[in-house]
C-alpha cells in the first residue's frame, strides 16, 4: 500500500509539473470524464467532454469559450460553455439519446447521429481515430476523433430540431441569412427525414416549396404571407400530411419540437393533422 501511495503521489507531482491540474474543472482534458464522474468516485456528470478545433488535436489544445448545445430525448436544451482547457460538463438530468452541436465565433459543427449517452470522451478520442467505415459491435459508426469544430456537419445541416429563426432573422446571430420559413422533418426512428417536400400555400395563394436535406432540415427565404388561409403540407412518395390549422408563422421548430407545444414534424403521425 505504501508503494501504491508513493506512485500516486509521484503521478500527481508529475501532472502538476506539466501544468495539468490533478483535480477541478480543468483536469484531464480529452479523457473520458465518466470513468470517475459516473462511477461513484466523483460528482456524477450527465454530459461531459472536451472541445477541440480539429479531430486530431493534442489533449492540451482544448478550445476555451466554445459552446456545446445539447437537446435531450425529451426536448430539454442546454448550452454548455467550455472552460480554459476546453472542458464542458453538466449534472442536469438528461434523457438519452442526445442531439449535439458545437460552436465558437460563428463556426458550427453538428453531430450527424444521436449520441447514445453523455460520455463524449469515451468515443471521441484522437488516440484511436478510426477510418469512417469502422463499426462498433452495435453497428454504429466509430466517432471521428475529438469533439471538434472542424470535420462535422455545418451550414444547412446544423442543429436539426432547433428553432432556426431564433438566429436566422433580423437582430439574430445570423442576420445575413434570414429565413421566412424553416424547420426539421423527422423520420419514425427519430432521425431527420431527407427528401421530404415541404409545400407552403400562403394567404395570397402563392406556393413555395423546399426539400429536406440529409438531416431533415429545410428553409425558405422568399416573402411569405402567413395567417388566414396559409397552409403547409409535407410529402414523400405516397405519404402526405397537411397541417389542419392555418400557418401563423414560418418558425416550425419553435412549436414542433420534443417537449414543445406540438410534436416534431413527421410523416409518420403525431400532432399537426393529416389526410
Secondary structure, 3 states (H helix, E strand, C coil): CHHHHHHHHHHHHHHHHCCCCCCCCCCCCCCCHHHCCCCCCCCCCCEEEEEECCCCCCHHHCCCCCEEEEECCCCCEEEEECCCCCEEEECCCCCCCEEEEEEECCEEEECCCCECCCEHHHHCCHHHCCCCCCECCCCCECCCCCEECCCCECHHHCCCCCCHHHCCCCCCCCCCCCCCEEEEEECCCCCECCCCEEEEECCCCCEEEEECCCCCEEEECCCCCCCCCCEEEEEECCEEEECCCCCCCCEHHHHECCCCCECCEECCCCCCCCC
